[in-house]
Amino acid sequence: MENGEKPGVLIVDDDEALLTQLRWTLGEEYRIGLATDRIAALASLQQSAPAAVLLDLGLPPDPSSPAEGLALIGAILRQDPATRVIALSGQTAPDYAASAVGHGACDFLPKPIDPDELRSLVRRACRAARWEREFLGRRPPAAAVSIGGAGPGMQNVAATVRKVAASDAPVLILGESGTGKEMTARAIHDLGPRRTGPFVAINCSAIPETLIESELFGHERGAFTGAHQQRRGRVESAAGGTLFLDEIGDVPLAVQVKLLRFLQEQTIQRVGGRTELAVDTRVIAATNADLQRGMREGTFREDFFYRLAVVRIALPPLRERGEEVVTLARTFLGRFGEEQGRRGLRLSEAAEEALRSHPWPGNIRELQNRVRRAVIMAESRRIEPPDLELTCSEKPVGTSLRDARDSVERDLIRRCLEKHAGRIAPAAIELGISRPALYERLDRLGLPRPT
Protein backbone atom coordinates (compact mmCIF):
# COMPACT_ATOMS: atom_id res chain seq x y z
CA MET A 1 0.00 0.00 0.00
CA GLU A 2 1.48 3.32 -1.04
CA ASN A 3 0.85 6.68 0.58
CA GLY A 4 -2.21 5.43 2.44
CA GLU A 5 -4.07 4.25 -0.67
CA LYS A 6 -5.39 0.79 -1.41
CA PRO A 7 -3.07 -1.26 -3.66
CA GLY A 8 -4.10 -1.18 -7.30
CA VAL A 9 -5.12 -4.32 -9.21
CA LEU A 10 -5.73 -4.30 -12.98
CA ILE A 11 -7.98 -7.09 -14.31
CA VAL A 12 -7.60 -7.90 -18.01
CA ASP A 13 -10.22 -10.26 -19.46
CA ASP A 14 -12.69 -10.17 -22.36
CA ASP A 15 -15.42 -11.89 -20.32
CA GLU A 16 -17.65 -9.12 -18.91
CA ALA A 17 -19.30 -11.48 -16.42
CA LEU A 18 -15.93 -12.55 -15.02
CA LEU A 19 -14.77 -8.93 -14.79
CA THR A 20 -17.83 -8.15 -12.70
CA GLN A 21 -17.23 -11.19 -10.49
CA LEU A 22 -13.57 -10.37 -9.89
CA ARG A 23 -14.29 -6.71 -9.22
CA TRP A 24 -16.90 -7.71 -6.64
CA THR A 25 -14.49 -10.22 -5.02
CA LEU A 26 -11.57 -7.79 -4.72
CA GLY A 27 -13.18 -4.36 -4.70
CA GLU A 28 -13.26 -3.80 -0.94
CA GLU A 29 -9.53 -4.39 -0.49
CA TYR A 30 -8.07 -2.99 -3.74
CA ARG A 31 -8.41 -0.19 -6.28
CA ILE A 32 -9.69 -2.07 -9.32
CA GLY A 33 -8.96 -1.25 -12.95
CA LEU A 34 -10.59 -3.13 -15.86
CA ALA A 35 -9.48 -3.81 -19.43
CA THR A 36 -10.71 -6.21 -22.11
CA ASP A 37 -7.71 -6.28 -24.47
CA ARG A 38 -4.01 -5.50 -24.71
CA ILE A 39 -4.43 -1.91 -25.96
CA ALA A 40 -6.82 -0.98 -23.15
CA ALA A 41 -4.55 -2.69 -20.59
CA LEU A 42 -1.46 -0.76 -21.69
CA ALA A 43 -3.42 2.50 -21.66
CA SER A 44 -4.57 1.78 -18.10
CA LEU A 45 -1.00 1.00 -17.04
CA GLN A 46 0.11 4.40 -18.35
CA GLN A 47 -2.43 6.15 -16.13
CA SER A 48 -1.85 4.17 -12.94
CA ALA A 49 0.70 1.78 -11.51
CA PRO A 50 -1.10 -1.30 -10.19
CA ALA A 51 0.74 -3.58 -7.82
CA ALA A 52 -0.76 -6.64 -9.51
CA VAL A 53 -2.36 -7.57 -12.83
CA LEU A 54 -4.84 -10.44 -13.23
CA LEU A 55 -4.38 -11.38 -16.86
CA ASP A 56 -6.43 -13.78 -18.99
CA LEU A 57 -4.06 -15.42 -21.47
CA GLY A 58 -6.77 -15.79 -24.11
CA LEU A 59 -7.37 -12.24 -25.32
CA PRO A 60 -8.71 -10.77 -28.60
CA PRO A 61 -8.04 -10.97 -31.49
CA ASP A 62 -7.38 -14.70 -30.89
CA PRO A 63 -8.93 -15.79 -27.57
CA SER A 64 -8.22 -19.46 -28.33
CA SER A 65 -4.47 -18.87 -28.16
CA PRO A 66 -2.32 -17.65 -25.24
CA ALA A 67 -0.11 -15.61 -27.59
CA GLU A 68 -1.76 -12.25 -26.91
CA GLY A 69 -1.70 -12.73 -23.14
CA LEU A 70 1.92 -13.88 -23.12
CA ALA A 71 2.93 -10.84 -25.19
CA LEU A 72 1.14 -8.56 -22.74
CA ILE A 73 3.04 -10.07 -19.79
CA GLY A 74 6.30 -8.95 -21.40
CA ALA A 75 4.93 -5.47 -22.13
CA ILE A 76 3.75 -5.03 -18.54
CA LEU A 77 7.09 -6.03 -17.03
CA ARG A 78 9.07 -3.87 -19.45
CA GLN A 79 7.04 -0.88 -18.33
CA ASP A 80 7.33 -1.67 -14.60
CA PRO A 81 9.32 -4.77 -13.54
CA ALA A 82 7.93 -4.53 -9.98
CA THR A 83 4.36 -5.28 -11.12
CA ARG A 84 3.21 -8.80 -10.28
CA VAL A 85 1.27 -10.61 -13.03
CA ILE A 86 -1.06 -13.49 -12.16
CA ALA A 87 -2.08 -15.38 -15.30
CA LEU A 88 -5.64 -16.69 -15.68
CA SER A 89 -6.80 -19.25 -18.20
CA GLY A 90 -9.54 -21.76 -18.86
CA GLN A 91 -6.87 -23.99 -20.29
CA THR A 92 -5.47 -26.13 -17.46
CA ALA A 93 -2.69 -27.79 -19.45
CA PRO A 94 0.66 -27.57 -17.62
CA ASP A 95 2.38 -25.95 -20.61
CA TYR A 96 0.09 -22.89 -20.31
CA ALA A 97 1.20 -22.32 -16.72
CA ALA A 98 4.85 -22.95 -17.62
CA SER A 99 4.66 -20.51 -20.54
CA ALA A 100 3.10 -17.82 -18.37
CA VAL A 101 5.73 -18.17 -15.64
CA GLY A 102 8.47 -18.35 -18.26
CA HIS A 103 7.33 -14.99 -19.64
CA GLY A 104 7.48 -13.44 -16.16
CA ALA A 105 4.14 -14.15 -14.44
CA CYS A 106 4.52 -14.71 -10.70
CA ASP A 107 1.69 -17.25 -10.55
CA PHE A 108 -1.02 -19.03 -12.55
CA LEU A 109 -4.67 -19.52 -11.63
CA PRO A 110 -6.94 -21.79 -13.70
CA LYS A 111 -10.60 -21.05 -14.30
CA PRO A 112 -13.11 -21.43 -12.69
CA ILE A 113 -11.50 -19.23 -10.08
CA ASP A 114 -11.65 -20.04 -6.38
CA PRO A 115 -12.26 -16.72 -4.54
CA ASP A 116 -10.21 -17.63 -1.47
CA GLU A 117 -7.24 -18.77 -3.55
CA LEU A 118 -7.56 -15.61 -5.64
CA ARG A 119 -7.49 -13.35 -2.59
CA SER A 120 -4.46 -15.16 -1.20
CA LEU A 121 -2.50 -14.87 -4.46
CA VAL A 122 -3.37 -11.20 -4.96
CA ARG A 123 -2.50 -10.33 -1.37
CA ARG A 124 0.89 -12.01 -1.71
CA ALA A 125 1.55 -10.39 -5.11
CA CYS A 126 0.74 -6.90 -3.83
CA ARG A 127 2.95 -7.40 -0.80
CA ALA A 128 5.88 -8.44 -3.01
CA ALA A 129 5.38 -5.45 -5.30
CA ARG A 130 5.28 -3.11 -2.31
CA TRP A 131 8.54 -4.50 -0.88
CA GLU A 132 10.32 -4.06 -4.18
CA ARG A 133 9.03 -0.58 -4.88
CA GLU A 134 9.15 0.88 -1.40
CA PHE A 135 12.29 -0.59 0.09
CA LEU A 136 14.43 -1.57 -2.88
CA GLY A 137 14.29 1.61 -4.87
CA ARG A 138 11.93 0.72 -7.72
CA ARG A 139 9.13 3.13 -8.37
CA PRO A 140 6.22 2.83 -10.79
CA PRO A 141 6.84 5.23 -13.71
CA ALA A 142 3.42 6.82 -13.42
CA ALA A 143 3.54 7.29 -9.66
CA ALA A 144 3.50 10.82 -8.34
CA VAL A 145 4.98 9.86 -4.99
CA SER A 146 8.74 9.56 -4.48
CA ILE A 147 9.65 6.27 -2.89
CA GLY A 148 12.65 5.94 -0.58
CA GLY A 149 15.57 3.82 -1.73
CA ALA A 150 16.21 5.49 -5.08
CA GLY A 151 19.76 6.67 -4.29
CA PRO A 152 22.88 5.04 -5.80
CA GLY A 153 23.64 2.97 -2.69
CA MET A 154 20.17 1.46 -2.46
CA GLN A 155 19.96 0.98 -6.23
CA ASN A 156 22.99 -1.30 -5.95
CA VAL A 157 21.30 -3.15 -3.08
CA ALA A 158 18.13 -3.49 -5.16
CA ALA A 159 20.02 -4.93 -8.13
CA THR A 160 21.73 -7.50 -5.90
CA VAL A 161 18.49 -8.46 -4.17
CA ARG A 162 16.70 -9.02 -7.48
CA LYS A 163 19.48 -11.31 -8.69
CA VAL A 164 19.89 -13.33 -5.51
CA ALA A 165 16.13 -13.71 -4.93
CA ALA A 166 15.87 -16.20 -7.79
CA SER A 167 18.49 -18.51 -6.29
CA ASP A 168 18.83 -20.56 -3.11
CA ALA A 169 22.31 -19.25 -2.29
CA PRO A 170 22.93 -18.26 1.36
CA VAL A 171 23.02 -14.49 1.86
CA LEU A 172 24.77 -12.41 4.52
CA ILE A 173 23.32 -8.93 5.08
CA LEU A 174 25.64 -6.43 6.77
CA GLY A 175 24.68 -3.09 8.23
CA GLU A 176 24.28 -0.97 11.31
CA SER A 177 21.37 -1.54 13.65
CA GLY A 178 18.16 -0.20 12.17
CA THR A 179 19.25 -0.10 8.51
CA GLY A 180 16.57 -2.58 7.40
CA LYS A 181 18.34 -5.94 7.39
CA GLU A 182 15.22 -7.99 8.15
CA MET A 183 13.26 -5.88 5.69
CA THR A 184 15.81 -6.77 3.01
CA ALA A 185 15.69 -10.46 3.92
CA ARG A 186 11.91 -10.44 3.63
CA ALA A 187 12.18 -8.78 0.22
CA ILE A 188 14.54 -11.54 -0.99
CA HIS A 189 12.03 -14.12 0.24
CA ASP A 190 9.00 -12.38 -1.27
CA LEU A 191 10.66 -11.85 -4.67
CA GLY A 192 11.85 -15.44 -5.02
CA PRO A 193 10.35 -18.85 -5.77
CA ARG A 194 10.04 -19.61 -2.02
CA ARG A 195 7.56 -16.76 -1.49
CA THR A 196 4.72 -19.24 -0.91
CA GLY A 197 6.68 -20.88 1.94
CA PRO A 198 7.21 -19.60 5.49
CA PHE A 199 9.57 -16.81 6.48
CA VAL A 200 10.92 -17.63 9.94
CA ALA A 201 13.04 -15.05 11.76
CA ILE A 202 15.13 -15.63 14.86
CA ASN A 203 17.26 -13.14 16.78
CA CYS A 204 20.29 -15.19 17.79
CA SER A 205 21.42 -12.65 20.39
CA ALA A 206 18.11 -12.86 22.26
CA ILE A 207 18.32 -16.61 23.01
CA PRO A 208 20.46 -17.96 25.89
CA GLU A 209 23.50 -19.91 24.70
CA THR A 210 22.22 -23.06 26.40
CA LEU A 211 18.96 -22.99 24.44
CA ILE A 212 19.93 -21.83 20.97
CA GLU A 213 20.80 -25.29 19.61
CA SER A 214 17.40 -26.66 20.62
CA GLU A 215 15.68 -23.53 19.30
CA LEU A 216 17.30 -23.96 15.88
CA PHE A 217 17.28 -27.73 15.44
CA GLY A 218 14.53 -28.90 17.83
CA HIS A 219 14.80 -31.75 20.30
CA GLU A 220 13.54 -35.24 20.98
CA ARG A 221 11.50 -36.17 24.01
CA GLY A 222 13.77 -36.72 27.03
CA ALA A 223 16.76 -35.02 25.39
CA PHE A 224 17.23 -32.89 28.51
CA THR A 225 15.41 -31.96 31.70
CA GLY A 226 12.09 -30.42 30.78
CA ALA A 227 11.97 -31.92 27.26
CA HIS A 228 8.64 -33.65 27.81
CA GLN A 229 7.79 -33.99 24.12
CA GLN A 230 9.37 -33.86 20.69
CA ARG A 231 9.70 -30.36 19.28
CA ARG A 232 10.61 -29.07 15.83
CA GLY A 233 13.18 -26.29 15.61
CA ARG A 234 13.19 -23.13 13.51
CA VAL A 235 15.16 -24.79 10.69
CA GLU A 236 12.38 -27.36 10.21
CA SER A 237 9.64 -24.76 10.67
CA ALA A 238 11.08 -22.82 7.74
CA ALA A 239 11.10 -25.84 5.39
CA GLY A 240 10.09 -24.80 1.88
CA GLY A 241 10.78 -21.19 2.78
CA THR A 242 13.44 -19.00 4.36
CA LEU A 243 15.16 -18.96 7.76
CA PHE A 244 16.43 -15.52 8.75
CA LEU A 245 19.21 -15.60 11.37
CA ASP A 246 19.59 -12.10 12.77
CA GLU A 247 22.73 -11.23 14.76
CA ILE A 248 24.51 -14.31 13.46
CA GLY A 249 27.74 -13.08 15.06
CA ASP A 250 26.38 -14.07 18.49
CA VAL A 251 25.95 -17.76 17.65
CA PRO A 252 28.26 -19.99 19.78
CA LEU A 253 31.05 -21.88 18.00
CA ALA A 254 29.48 -25.29 18.65
CA VAL A 255 26.25 -24.20 16.98
CA GLN A 256 28.18 -22.62 14.11
CA VAL A 257 29.54 -26.11 13.36
CA LYS A 258 26.03 -27.56 13.17
CA LEU A 259 24.77 -24.72 11.01
CA LEU A 260 27.74 -25.17 8.70
CA ARG A 261 26.90 -28.83 8.33
CA PHE A 262 23.30 -27.97 7.54
CA LEU A 263 24.37 -25.47 4.88
CA GLN A 264 26.61 -28.08 3.29
CA GLU A 265 24.32 -31.12 3.47
CA GLN A 266 20.80 -29.75 4.04
CA THR A 267 20.33 -32.26 6.87
CA ILE A 268 19.95 -31.82 10.63
CA GLN A 269 19.74 -33.86 13.82
CA ARG A 270 17.45 -32.79 16.61
CA VAL A 271 19.03 -32.49 20.06
CA GLY A 272 18.97 -35.99 21.56
CA GLY A 273 18.13 -37.55 18.19
CA ARG A 274 20.02 -40.05 16.06
CA THR A 275 18.16 -39.66 12.78
CA GLU A 276 19.37 -37.42 9.96
CA LEU A 277 16.49 -35.29 8.70
CA ALA A 278 16.59 -33.72 5.24
CA VAL A 279 15.26 -30.14 5.36
CA ASP A 280 14.81 -27.82 2.38
CA THR A 281 15.34 -24.40 3.96
CA ARG A 282 17.10 -21.35 2.58
CA VAL A 283 19.27 -19.40 5.03
CA ILE A 284 19.68 -15.62 5.12
CA ALA A 285 21.77 -14.18 7.94
CA ALA A 286 22.47 -10.66 9.15
CA THR A 287 24.73 -8.87 11.59
CA ASN A 288 25.99 -5.47 12.62
CA ALA A 289 29.11 -7.04 14.14
CA ASP A 290 32.58 -7.15 12.60
CA LEU A 291 32.81 -10.80 11.57
CA GLN A 292 36.32 -10.33 10.17
CA ARG A 293 37.44 -9.36 13.64
CA GLY A 294 35.54 -12.32 15.06
CA MET A 295 37.46 -14.66 12.75
CA ARG A 296 40.77 -13.13 13.82
CA GLU A 297 39.86 -13.51 17.48
CA GLY A 298 38.54 -17.05 17.05
CA THR A 299 34.91 -16.32 17.96
CA PHE A 300 33.59 -16.86 14.43
CA ARG A 301 34.57 -19.78 12.21
CA GLU A 302 36.17 -18.84 8.90
CA ASP A 303 34.68 -21.83 7.03
CA PHE A 304 31.22 -20.95 8.35
CA PHE A 305 31.64 -17.34 7.25
CA TYR A 306 32.52 -18.21 3.66
CA ARG A 307 29.78 -20.83 3.40
CA LEU A 308 27.24 -18.37 4.81
CA ALA A 309 28.36 -15.34 2.81
CA VAL A 310 28.02 -16.68 -0.72
CA VAL A 311 26.39 -13.31 -1.46
CA ARG A 312 27.03 -10.30 0.76
CA ILE A 313 24.74 -7.26 0.85
CA ALA A 314 25.96 -4.16 2.68
CA LEU A 315 23.20 -1.72 3.65
CA PRO A 316 24.32 1.92 3.81
CA PRO A 317 23.44 3.84 6.99
CA LEU A 318 20.70 6.42 6.64
CA ARG A 319 23.10 9.33 7.16
CA GLU A 320 24.85 8.35 3.88
CA ARG A 321 21.66 8.17 1.82
CA GLY A 322 21.25 11.88 1.20
CA GLU A 323 17.78 13.06 0.22
CA GLU A 324 16.31 9.60 0.81
CA VAL A 325 15.73 10.49 4.46
CA VAL A 326 13.05 12.96 3.36
CA THR A 327 11.41 10.63 0.83
CA LEU A 328 11.36 7.81 3.38
CA ALA A 329 9.87 10.15 5.97
CA ARG A 330 7.10 11.11 3.54
CA THR A 331 6.37 7.43 2.87
CA PHE A 332 6.15 6.63 6.60
CA LEU A 333 4.07 9.76 7.16
CA GLY A 334 1.50 8.54 4.64
CA ARG A 335 1.41 5.05 6.13
CA PHE A 336 1.23 6.03 9.79
CA GLY A 337 -1.20 8.84 9.02
CA GLU A 338 -3.52 6.30 7.42
CA GLU A 339 -3.21 4.02 10.47
CA GLN A 340 -4.10 6.87 12.83
CA GLY A 341 -6.88 8.29 10.67
CA ARG A 342 -4.87 11.45 9.95
CA ARG A 343 -4.54 11.75 6.19
CA GLY A 344 -3.05 14.79 4.48
CA LEU A 345 -0.14 15.33 6.87
CA ARG A 346 2.94 16.93 5.33
CA LEU A 347 6.43 17.96 6.35
CA SER A 348 7.27 21.63 6.71
CA GLU A 349 10.46 22.97 5.12
CA ALA A 350 11.98 23.29 8.59
CA ALA A 351 11.13 19.65 9.33
CA GLU A 352 12.72 18.49 6.08
CA GLU A 353 15.87 20.46 6.86
CA ALA A 354 15.97 18.99 10.37
CA LEU A 355 15.64 15.49 8.89
CA ARG A 356 18.57 16.15 6.54
CA SER A 357 20.86 17.48 9.25
CA HIS A 358 20.17 14.81 11.92
CA PRO A 359 22.92 12.12 12.11
CA TRP A 360 20.43 9.20 12.48
CA PRO A 361 22.34 6.88 14.81
CA GLY A 362 19.27 4.60 14.90
CA ASN A 363 18.90 4.64 11.10
CA ILE A 364 15.53 3.73 9.55
CA ARG A 365 14.15 2.35 12.79
CA GLU A 366 14.75 5.71 14.47
CA LEU A 367 13.17 7.53 11.54
CA GLN A 368 10.07 5.33 11.72
CA ASN A 369 9.72 5.96 15.46
CA ARG A 370 10.11 9.73 15.10
CA VAL A 371 7.58 9.95 12.26
CA ARG A 372 5.11 7.74 14.12
CA ARG A 373 5.43 10.03 17.15
CA ALA A 374 4.92 13.10 14.96
CA VAL A 375 1.69 11.69 13.53
CA ILE A 376 0.34 11.28 17.05
CA MET A 377 1.64 14.54 18.54
CA ALA A 378 1.24 17.08 15.72
CA GLU A 379 -1.50 19.62 16.38
CA SER A 380 -1.90 20.60 12.73
CA ARG A 381 -1.53 18.95 9.33
CA ARG A 382 1.99 20.37 8.99
CA ILE A 383 4.73 18.43 10.75
CA GLU A 384 7.31 20.68 12.42
CA PRO A 385 10.73 19.74 13.92
CA PRO A 386 9.45 19.59 17.53
CA ASP A 387 6.84 17.02 16.45
CA LEU A 388 9.78 14.83 15.35
CA GLU A 389 11.76 15.71 18.49
CA LEU A 390 14.33 17.37 16.25
CA THR A 391 15.73 20.87 16.32
CA CYS A 392 16.01 23.25 13.40
CA SER A 393 19.49 23.40 11.96
CA GLU A 394 21.12 26.76 11.72
CA LYS A 395 20.74 28.45 8.36
CA PRO A 396 23.89 29.65 6.57
CA VAL A 397 24.59 33.28 7.16
CA GLY A 398 25.88 35.48 4.32
CA THR A 399 25.67 38.98 2.97
CA SER A 400 23.36 37.92 0.15
CA LEU A 401 21.12 35.15 -1.05
CA ARG A 402 23.91 33.96 -3.38
CA ASP A 403 26.36 33.81 -0.46
CA ALA A 404 23.94 31.64 1.48
CA ARG A 405 23.33 29.38 -1.53
CA ASP A 406 27.06 29.02 -2.24
CA SER A 407 27.70 28.16 1.41
CA VAL A 408 25.16 25.33 1.29
CA GLU A 409 26.45 24.09 -2.07
CA ARG A 410 30.08 24.21 -0.93
CA ASP A 411 29.32 22.21 2.21
CA LEU A 412 27.26 19.62 0.31
CA ILE A 413 29.95 19.08 -2.34
CA ARG A 414 32.71 18.87 0.26
CA ARG A 415 30.83 16.23 2.29
CA CYS A 416 29.95 14.25 -0.83
CA LEU A 417 33.58 14.16 -1.99
CA GLU A 418 34.73 13.11 1.47
CA LYS A 419 32.19 10.30 1.44
CA HIS A 420 33.52 9.03 -1.92
CA ALA A 421 37.21 9.51 -1.02
CA GLY A 422 37.65 12.30 -3.56
CA ARG A 423 36.34 10.28 -6.53
CA ILE A 424 34.60 12.63 -8.93
CA ALA A 425 32.42 10.12 -10.84
CA PRO A 426 30.41 8.66 -7.93
CA ALA A 427 30.18 12.09 -6.26
CA ALA A 428 28.72 13.59 -9.45
CA ILE A 429 26.19 10.75 -9.71
CA GLU A 430 25.01 11.27 -6.13
CA LEU A 431 24.79 15.03 -6.62
CA GLY A 432 22.80 14.54 -9.84
CA ILE A 433 25.17 16.50 -12.09
CA SER A 434 27.78 15.67 -14.73
CA ARG A 435 31.49 15.42 -13.98
CA PRO A 436 32.32 18.59 -15.98
CA ALA A 437 29.59 20.43 -14.06
CA LEU A 438 31.07 19.25 -10.77
CA TYR A 439 34.55 20.45 -11.79
CA GLU A 440 33.06 23.82 -12.76
CA ARG A 441 31.40 24.16 -9.36
CA LEU A 442 34.64 23.23 -7.56
CA ASP A 443 36.45 26.03 -9.37
CA ARG A 444 33.65 28.58 -8.84
CA LEU A 445 33.32 27.80 -5.14
CA GLY A 446 37.05 27.85 -4.49
CA LEU A 447 37.27 24.15 -3.62
CA PRO A 448 40.37 22.15 -4.60
CA ARG A 449 40.09 19.58 -7.35
CA PRO A 450 40.77 16.03 -6.07
CA THR A 451 44.13 14.68 -7.14
N, C-alpha and C positions, 0 to 999 in steps of 0.2 A: 504494500500500500504506500503510495507516494503522496506526500504533502497532505495527509488527512483524507484523501479521496479513496473511494473503492477502487480496487484493481480493475483494469479494463480487460474484457474478453470479447474477441471478435469471432462470430460464428459464420462460417462460409458454407452454404448448402443451397441447392436449388429446390429443395422440398419445403414449401411454405409451412406445411403442417409441422414438420420437424423443427423448423426455426421457431415457431410459436411455442412448441413444447420445451425446447432448450432455453428459450428466453424466460419462460415461466419457472423452470427448474433453478436457474442461476441468477435470476434478476434481483433477488433480495440482497445477495452478497457481492455482486459485481456490476460494473457499468457494462452494459451489453451493446455491442455493435453487430449489425447484420449485413450480409452480402450474399448474393446468389451466384456470382461468377468471379473470375479472376480480376477483371477490370474494376469491378465495384470493390473488391477486397483491397486491391492496391490503392485505390482512391481513399478508402477508409483509413488505411495504414498511414497515408500521408497526413491526414487530419488529426489522428490520435496515435498513441503508442501503447497498444494493449499489451498486457503482460503475457497473455496466452491467446492462441488462435485455435478454435475447433474447426477442423478443415475436412470436408467431405472430399475424398479422392476422385469421385466421379462427378465432374463438373461439365457444364456446357463448354464447347459445342459437341463433346463426345462423352456423355455421362457413363457409357458402358466401359470406358477405359480409364485407368488411373493417371494417364499421362498429364492431363491438365492440372490435377491436384498435386502431382509430384513436382511439376514445374513451378507451381505457386509456392511450395515449401521453400525451394531455393530462392525465389524472389523475396519472400518474407525475411529470410535469414540474412540475405545480402543487405537489405535495408536496415535491419536491427538484429544482430546476432544474439542479443539477450532474450528475444521473444521465444516463448516455448510453444511449439506446434504439436497439437494432439490430433492425429489423423483419424478420421471416421470413414467407415465403408461398410456396405452391405455384403461385400465380398469377404469371406472369412478365410480364404486361402492363406497359408503362411507366407507365400511370396509377396502378398500385398503389404503385410506388416513389415517384412524385411525391407522391401523397397522404400516404404515410408521412412523407417528409421535410418536407412542408408542415405536418404536425401536430407536428413537432419531433424526429422520429427523426434520428439522426446518420448512419445508413447503412441499406442494404437488402440482404438476402441471399436469393436465391431458393432454393427446394428443387429437387432434392436438394442438401444442403449439402456443400461441399468442406471437409474438416477443416482444411487448411492456411490457406485463406482465412478460415475462421471464427476460428482462433487469432489471425491477424493483425489482424482487425477488433476482436476483444475486447481484445487487448493495447493497441491504439491507443485504444480507448474508455476503458479503465480508466486509462490514463495521462492522458488529457484530464480525466477526472473528478478525478483526484488533484491535478493542477495547480490546477484551479479551487477545489477545497475547501481544499487545504493552503496555497496561497500567495496566493489572492485573497480569502480571508475567508469563503467559503461553507462551511457545515458541514451535514452531514446531520442532520435534526431528531431522529432517534432515536439519534444517536451519543452515547456517554458521554464521549468524549475531546474536550477543547477544542482547536481548531485555531487556530494563529497567523494573524493577519491580520484579526481581527474588529473591530479598533478603527475609530473614525471615519475616520482618514486612509486606511487600507487599504480600507475599504468604498468610499470614493470612487474609489480606484484600481480596485477590482474592477468597479464600475459602468462606468467608462470602458473598461476592457479588454473587457468583454462587448459593449459597443456597437461598438467599433472592430474587434473580431475578425471581424465579418461583412462588413466592407468591405475594399477594397484600398488605402485611403488610407495614405500614408506616415505613420509615427509616430516621434516623437522622445521618448525616455525620459531624464529628467533625474534625477540623484541622486548622492549621495556614493558613493565606492568601497565596494563590498560591500553595497549596499542591495538587490540582487537585480534589476539591470536586465536581464541576460540571461535570468533566470528569468521575468521579466515578458514579455519578447519571445517566449520559447518558449510561454508560456501563450496569447498572442495567436494564434500560429501554430496551436497544438493545438486552440483553440476555434473556429477559422474554417474556411471551405471549402477552404483550401489544406493542411489537416492531413495529407492523403495525399501531399503533395509534400515535397521536401527542406527541411530547415532548415539553412542554411549560415551559420556565424558566423565573423567575421574581426575580429581586434583591430588596428585601424588604427595604433595607436601602436607595435606590435611589428614592423612591416615597414619596412625602410629606404625612405626617400623615393624612391630611384632604382628601386625594385622594385614600389611599390604599384600603379602603373598597370597593369603587366603582371599582377599578382596579381588585380586586380579584373576586368580586361577580357580577359585572355589575350593571346597573341601569335601571329603567323604565323612560319613557319620562316624563318630568316635575318633576322628583324626587328632583331636586335642580336647582339653577340658571345655565343656560347653558346646561342643559340636554334636548336637543331639540329632541332626538330620543332614542328609546330603544337601549341598548348596552349590549352585553354579556361580562362577565368578564373572567379572565384567568382560573378560575376553570371550567367553561363551555367549554372554548376553548380546554381544555385538555381532554375532555370526551373521554373515550375509550383508553386513553394513560396515560401520567405521567405529573404531575405538580411539578416542582422543585422550592422550596421556598428558595432562597439563603439569608443569613443573617437573619434568622428567629428570632434571638434575638432582632431585631429592630422593630418587629411588636407591635403596641400598644395593651394594655390589652383588650380594647373593641373588637378589631378584633381577638385577640386570642380566645375570647369566641365564636365568630362565626365560626372560623376555627375548634375549638374543637367540636362544634355541627356538622359540616360537617363530620369530621372524625368519629363521633359516628353514625350518621344517614344517611350519603351520600345524604343529601338534603341541598339546599340553598334557600335563598330569595334574589332577587336583591334589591338594595337600592331603596326604594320607592314602592316596590312590596308587595303583600299580598299572592302570590301563592308560595307554596312549590314546588321546582323543584328537581326531582331526578337526580343526576349526578354521573356517574360511572368514577371517576377519582382517580388514585393512587397519593399519596403525598409522596415526598421525600424532606426533608429539610436539610439545612446545616448552619453551623455557625462557626466562629472563636472566638465567645464570650464565657464567662464563665456562662453558664445557671444556674449552681448550685448557683452561687453568685446572679444571677438575681432572683432566687426563694427566697433566703434569704432576699433580699432587696425589694421584692414585685413587681419587674418589669416584672417577667415572671411567669405565672401561673403553679403551680405544677401539676394540673390535665392535663393541656395541654401538659406539658413536657412528662409525662408518657404515654399519648395517642399517642404522636408524635414519641417517641423514643422506639417503640416496638423492633426495631433492631438498635443498635448503631454501627457505623463504625468509628474508629479513624484512620486518615491518619497520618503516621509519617512524620515529617519534613525532607526535603532533607538532612540536615546535619547529620541525624541519619541513613541514608540509605547506608552508606559505598560506595562501588565501583559502586553502581547504578548510581551515578552522571556521571561517565564516559560513561557507557553504554547508559544512556539516552541522553547524549550529542552527542554520535555517531549516535543515531537514529534521533535526530533532525537535525544533520548535513546532513544526507542523504536526509531527507525530504526537508529542506530548500534549499539545493544545487540543488535538482531537480527543485524546483520552480524557482530558479534564473538561471537555465541553467548552473550550475557549478557542474557537477558530478566529483567524484573522490577526493573530499576534505577529508583530514584526520587530526587528532589531533597529534601534536608533543608530545614528552614525557614531555616537559616542560609545555605544555598546560594541559595535563592530571594531572600533579602534582598540577598545579594551581587550577584546578577544584576540586581536592580532598581537598585542604587546605582552600578553600574559605568557609565562614560560611553560605552562602546562606540564608540571611534574607528574600528574596522574593521567596524562594523555586523554584518549577518547572517553575513558570511563569518567574522568573528572569533568570533561565537557558535558557529557550526558547528565551528570548529577547537577551541575550548575544550571543547565537549561531547564531541567525538570523543576528545580527550585524556583526559577524565574517565572515559569508558567503558573505556579501556585501563588507566588508572592506579588507579582506585578499588579498594580492598581489600575493600570490603563492597558490599552492594546499595544502600546509601544514599550518594548523592553529596554530598560536603562541599565548602566553598569552596576548600580547597587542591587538591582534585582538578581544579577548574576554573582553577587558578592565580589565584584571586581571594581577597581578604581580606574578613573580616567587617566590615560597617559598624558604626559605633558606635551603640548603642541610645540613644534619648532618655532623659535622666535627669530625674526629677521626684520630688516628694514622695509621689505616689500613682500608682496605675494610671491614673486619669483624667487626671492631669497629663501622663503619658507619651503617652496616646492623643491628647489635645488637641494636644500638640507635633507629633506625626506628622501629624495632620489639618491643622493650621495650615500646616505646611511644604508638604504636598501641594497644598492649595488655592492657596497663594501661587504656587507654581511653575506650576500649571495656568493661573492667570490671567495670569501673565507670558507664558506660551507663546501665549495667545490675545489678547494686547494688551489685557487688561482686559475683553474681551467676555464677558458673563455666559452667553449662550445656548450657544455652543460649549463653554465650560468646564463647564457643567452636564452637557452630553451626555457629555463625556469622563469626568466623575466619576461618571456614572450616577445623578444625582439631578435633581430638578426645579429650575427657577430660584428659586421661592420658598424651597425647602429650602436652596439655596446662599446666598441672602441671609440666611436665619436663622442659618446657620453662620458667616457673616462677622461678624454682630453678636455672636454668642455667643463667638467666638474673639478678638474685639477687632481684627478686620481691617477696613480701610477699604473702603467700597463704591466700586466703580469709578465714575468720573464720565463 
